[in-house]
């Protein structure tokens, strides 16, 4: 959900009239009455909500005619400001559709990693929740206890959890798995995260050669590694993964298909009852055999979990944080004299703007 009663009140404080589609908050346990009490008007359907909207806040991209069902984009007026997680790399035809419709579209997931944008960073807020929920789901799917338990009947050994990819989701997964009592290890191609892993009580697993030392972009993202490095890392992981009970993969490369980290051979080497959670399954997946929206049990008894949109599995918390991300952005665009107005020269706006006045303006999609 892109708003909460708390953010509705603050949006009203910015001088905005807020309209919420009826039932939009029910998945996050927010009733129409709660929105009304905060000052929002309730629209019967999407068409009514969008008819006079100057600003549209959504979680995911609007549907277009080619997808069937209601064409949400056609319901928006020319000049509308659309803020959502638009996933343009996997829906390039939508970017052109926004321009053709005259909608000024902003991809919230493109928020730059600068200090003043931290409070607007939807990837961080949602990935944090996804990392937590991945461990909770792994514990649920796993047939044994996470912590060591010493009883009169015998000792239950602790689970061994291996986190692959140490961004925001990976760090939260490490912390959560440790709190549950697992023995945690982690790997990443960025050398800077080694200390972070160790500070959370995990051990770090990586081929630490010269390429590894240069494997991070200026923006803090992982670079694509060479085939030679991938082979060395795969060999190291192959030995390590055999001993693991839980594997959680989180590796994403902006604008690219997710890299394969866990091969079919890795899966085949794991113990029956082991659980793999693939947080990158929507971008092609880090795990061979993962299927979007499914829990696959392999021939050797390993569960591969491929749930979509992991943060939405704890929808109330996800909505609370996402709504605050959007509020922070709109507040930054607000001026006493102008109200909410877009400064197209602002570095945040430049980073997230896909379309403007009927044209595609983001360099990754223009031309």
C-alpha positions in Angstrom: 0.0 0.0 0.0 1.4 3.4 -1.0 -0.2 5.4 1.9 -1.1 4.9 5.5 -3.4 6.9 7.8 -0.3 8.6 9.2 1.1 9.7 5.8 -2.4 10.7 4.7 -2.5 13.2 7.5 0.9 14.6 6.6 0.0 14.7 2.9 -3.0 16.8 3.9 -0.6 19.0 5.8 1.2 19.7 2.5 -2.1 21.0 1.2 -3.0 18.0 -0.9 -6.4 16.4 -1.2 -6.0 12.7 -0.8 -8.2 10.1 -2.5 -7.9 6.4 -1.8 -9.4 3.6 -3.8 -11.9 1.6 -1.7 -10.3 -1.6 -0.3 -6.8 -0.6 -1.3 -5.5 -0.9 2.2 -7.2 -4.2 3.2 -4.1 -6.3 2.3 -2.2 -4.3 4.9 -5.0 -4.3 7.4 -5.9 -0.7 6.8 -9.7 -0.1 6.5 -11.4 2.6 4.4 -12.7 4.0 7.7 -9.1 4.4 9.0 -8.2 6.4 5.8 -11.4 8.5 6.1 -10.6 9.3 9.8 -7.2 10.5 8.6 -8.8 12.9 6.1 -8.9 10.9 2.9 -11.8 10.6 0.5 -12.7 7.1 -0.5 -13.2 6.4 -4.3 -15.4 3.5 -5.3 -13.0 2.2 -7.9 -9.7 3.0 -9.7 -11.4 5.0 -12.4 -12.9 7.3 -9.8 -9.7 7.6 -7.8 -7.6 8.5 -10.9 -10.0 10.7 -12.8 -8.9 14.0 -11.3 -5.5 13.0 -9.8 -2.5 15.2 -10.3 -0.2 12.8 -8.4 -0.6 9.0 -8.3 1.1 6.9 -5.7 1.2 3.2 -6.4 3.2 0.2 -5.2 3.8 -1.4 -8.6 3.5 -0.2 -12.1 0.0 0.5 -13.6 -1.6 -2.0 -15.8 -1.7 -1.2 -19.5 -4.1 -2.3 -22.2 -1.8 -5.0 -23.6 -1.9 -6.9 -20.3 -5.7 -7.3 -20.3 -8.0 -6.2 -17.6 -8.5 -2.5 -16.7 -6.1 -0.1 -18.4 -5.0 1.9 -15.4 -2.7 4.1 -17.4 -5.5 5.2 -19.7 -7.4 6.4 -16.6 -4.6 8.9 -15.8 -4.6 12.5 -17.2 -1.8 13.9 -19.2 0.7 15.6 -16.9 0.0 13.3 -14.0 3.0 12.6 -11.8 3.2 8.8 -11.2 5.4 7.5 -8.4 5.8 3.7 -8.0 8.2 0.8 -8.2 8.0 0.6 -12.0 10.5 -2.2 -12.7 11.3 -0.6 -16.1 14.2 -2.9 -17.0 11.7 -5.8 -17.2 8.9 -3.7 -18.8 10.5 -1.4 -21.3 7.3 -1.2 -23.3 5.6 0.4 -20.3 8.2 3.2 -20.3 7.1 4.2 -23.9 3.5 3.8 -22.8 4.0 6.3 -20.0 5.5 8.8 -22.5 2.7 8.3 -25.0 0.1 8.8 -22.3 1.8 12.1 -21.3 2.3 10.7 -17.7 5.5 11.9 -15.9 6.7 8.6 -14.4 9.2 8.2 -11.6 10.7 4.9 -10.7 11.2 4.8 -6.9 13.7 1.9 -7.1 16.1 4.3 -8.9 16.6 6.4 -5.9 20.2 7.5 -5.8 22.4 6.4 -2.8 23.0 9.9 -1.4 22.6 11.0 2.1 19.4 13.1 1.7 17.7 10.3 -0.3 18.2 7.7 2.4 14.7 8.3 3.9 13.2 7.8 0.4 15.1 4.7 -0.5 12.5 2.0 -1.1 14.9 -0.7 -2.1 16.6 -0.5 1.3 13.3 -0.4 3.3 11.8 -3.3 1.4 14.9 -5.4 1.2 15.4 -5.1 5.0 12.0 -6.7 5.4 12.6 -9.3 2.7 15.8 -10.4 4.4 14.0 -10.8 7.7 11.1 -12.7 6.2 13.3 -15.0 4.2 14.9 -16.3 7.4 11.5 -16.7 9.1 10.2 -18.6 6.1 13.3 -20.7 6.0 12.8 -21.6 9.7 9.2 -22.5 8.9 10.1 -24.8 6.0 13.0 -26.4 7.8 12.1 -29.5 9.6 14.5 -29.0 12.6 15.2 -26.3 15.1 17.5 -23.3 14.4 19.4 -23.0 17.7 21.4 -25.7 19.5 19.2 -27.3 22.2 20.7 -29.4 25.0 18.1 -31.6 26.6 18.0 -34.7 28.8 17.1 -36.6 25.6 20.1 -35.4 23.7 21.5 -32.4 21.9 19.9 -30.8 18.8 22.7 -29.3 16.7 22.3 -25.7 15.4 21.3 -25.0 11.8 23.9 -23.8 9.4 22.7 -20.8 7.3 24.6 -19.5 4.3 23.7 -16.0 3.0 24.7 -15.2 -0.6 24.8 -11.5 -1.3 25.3 -9.1 1.5 23.3 -6.0 0.7 20.5 -4.7 2.9 18.5 -8.0 2.6 21.6 -10.1 3.2 22.7 -8.2 6.3 19.2 -8.4 7.8 19.1 -12.2 7.0 22.5 -12.6 8.8 21.3 -10.7 11.8 17.9 -12.6 12.0 19.5 -16.0 11.5 22.0 -15.3 14.3 19.2 -14.2 16.6 17.5 -17.5 15.9 20.6 -19.4 16.9 22.0 -20.5 13.6 25.7 -20.7 12.7 25.8 -18.1 9.9 28.2 -17.6 7.0 27.9 -15.3 4.1 29.5 -14.4 0.8 29.6 -11.4 -1.5 31.9 -10.1 -4.3 32.3 -6.7 -2.5 35.3 -6.6 -0.1 33.8 -3.8 2.0 31.1 -6.1 3.4 33.5 -8.6 5.0 33.8 -6.5 8.1 30.0 -6.0 8.2 29.4 -9.8 8.1 31.9 -10.4 10.8 30.4 -7.6 13.0 27.1 -9.5 12.9 28.7 -12.7 14.1 29.0 -14.4 10.7 32.0 -15.9 8.9 32.9 -14.6 5.4 33.4 -16.9 2.5 35.0 -15.6 -0.7 37.9 -15.9 -3.1 39.8 -12.8 -2.0 42.0 -12.1 -5.0 42.8 -8.9 -6.9 39.6 -8.9 -8.8 37.7 -9.3 -5.6 39.4 -6.1 -4.2 38.0 -4.1 -7.2 34.5 -5.6 -7.3 32.4 -2.6 -6.3 31.0 0.3 -8.2 31.3 3.9 -7.0 27.6 3.7 -6.1 28.2 0.8 -3.8 26.8 -1.9 -6.1 28.4 -5.2 -7.1 30.1 -5.4 -10.4 29.7 -8.3 -12.9 32.6 -10.6 -12.2 34.8 -12.4 -14.8 34.1 -16.0 -15.8 37.4 -17.0 -14.2 36.5 -15.5 -10.8 33.0 -17.1 -11.1 34.7 -20.5 -11.5 36.9 -20.0 -8.5 34.1 -18.8 -6.4 31.8 -21.6 -7.5 34.4 -24.2 -6.5 34.7 -22.6 -3.0 30.9 -22.4 -2.7 30.5 -26.0 -3.9 32.5 -27.3 -0.9 30.9 -24.9 1.6 27.3 -25.4 0.5 27.4 -29.2 1.1 27.4 -28.5 4.8 24.6 -26.0 4.9 21.0 -26.4 6.1 19.7 -23.1 5.0 20.8 -21.0 1.9 19.4 -17.5 1.2 20.3 -15.8 -2.1 19.9 -12.1 -2.5 22.2 -11.1 -5.4 20.9 -8.6 -8.0 22.6 -6.5 -10.7 20.7 -3.4 -11.7 19.4 -3.7 -15.2 20.6 -7.3 -15.6 19.3 -10.8 -15.1 20.1 -12.1 -11.7 23.3 -14.1 -11.6 23.1 -17.9 -11.0 24.8 -18.5 -7.6 23.5 -22.0 -6.8 23.6 -24.5 -9.6 21.7 -27.8 -9.9 25.0 -29.6 -8.9 25.1 -27.5 -5.7 21.5 -28.3 -4.9 22.1 -32.0 -5.5 25.0 -32.0 -3.0 22.9 -30.6 -0.2 21.4 -32.7 2.6 17.7 -33.8 2.4 15.6 -31.3 4.3 17.8 -28.3 3.4 16.0 -25.1 2.4 17.0 -22.5 -0.2 15.2 -19.1 -0.4 15.8 -17.3 -3.7 15.0 -13.6 -3.1 16.1 -12.8 -6.7 13.6 -15.2 -8.4 11.6 -12.3 -9.9 14.7 -11.2 -11.8 15.5 -14.6 -13.2 16.7 -16.2 -9.9 20.0 -17.0 -8.3 19.1 -20.7 -8.0 18.8 -23.2 -10.8 15.4 -24.9 -10.4 13.7 -22.0 -8.6 10.3 -21.3 -9.9 8.5 -17.9 -9.4 5.7 -18.3 -6.8 6.4 -21.9 -6.0 8.1 -24.1 -3.4 9.9 -26.8 -5.3 11.1 -30.0 -3.6 14.0 -31.6 -5.5 14.6 -35.3 -6.0 17.1 -35.3 -3.1 14.7 -33.6 -0.7 15.9 -30.0 -0.9 13.2 -27.2 -0.8 13.7 -24.3 -3.2 11.4 -21.4 -2.2 10.6 -18.8 -4.9 8.0 -16.5 -3.4 7.4 -13.3 -5.3 7.7 -9.8 -3.8 9.0 -11.0 -0.4 8.4 -7.8 1.5 4.7 -8.1 0.7 4.6 -11.2 2.8 4.7 -8.9 5.8 2.4 -6.4 4.1 1.6 -4.2 7.1 5.3 -3.4 7.8 6.1 -3.1 4.1 3.3 -0.6 3.5 4.2 1.5 6.6 7.8 1.9 5.3 6.9 2.4 1.6 4.3 5.0 2.5 6.9 6.9 4.5 9.4 6.7 1.6 6.8 8.3 -0.7 5.9 11.0 1.9 9.6 11.9 2.3 9.9 12.4 -1.5 6.8 14.5 -1.9 7.8 16.6 1.1 11.2 17.2 -0.6 9.3 18.4 -3.7 7.0 20.7 -1.7 7.5 24.4 -1.5 5.5 27.0 0.4 4.7 29.0 -2.7 4.6 26.2 -5.3 3.1 23.3 -3.4 4.4 19.9 -4.8 6.3 20.8 -7.9 9.1 18.9 -9.7 12.5 20.5 -10.0 13.8 18.7 -13.1 17.4 19.8 -12.3 17.4 18.1 -8.9 19.7 15.1 -8.7 17.1 12.9 -7.1 14.5 13.8 -9.8 17.1 13.2 -12.6 17.8 9.7 -11.2 14.2 8.5 -10.9 12.5 10.3 -13.8 11.6 8.0 -16.7 9.4 10.3 -18.7 8.6 14.0 -19.0 6.1 15.8 -21.1 5.6 12.9 -23.5 9.2 12.0 -23.9 11.4 9.3 -22.3 14.1 11.1 -20.5 16.0 8.5 -18.5 19.3 7.7 -20.2 18.9 3.9 -19.8 15.7 4.0 -21.9 15.8 7.0 -24.1 16.6 6.6 -27.8 
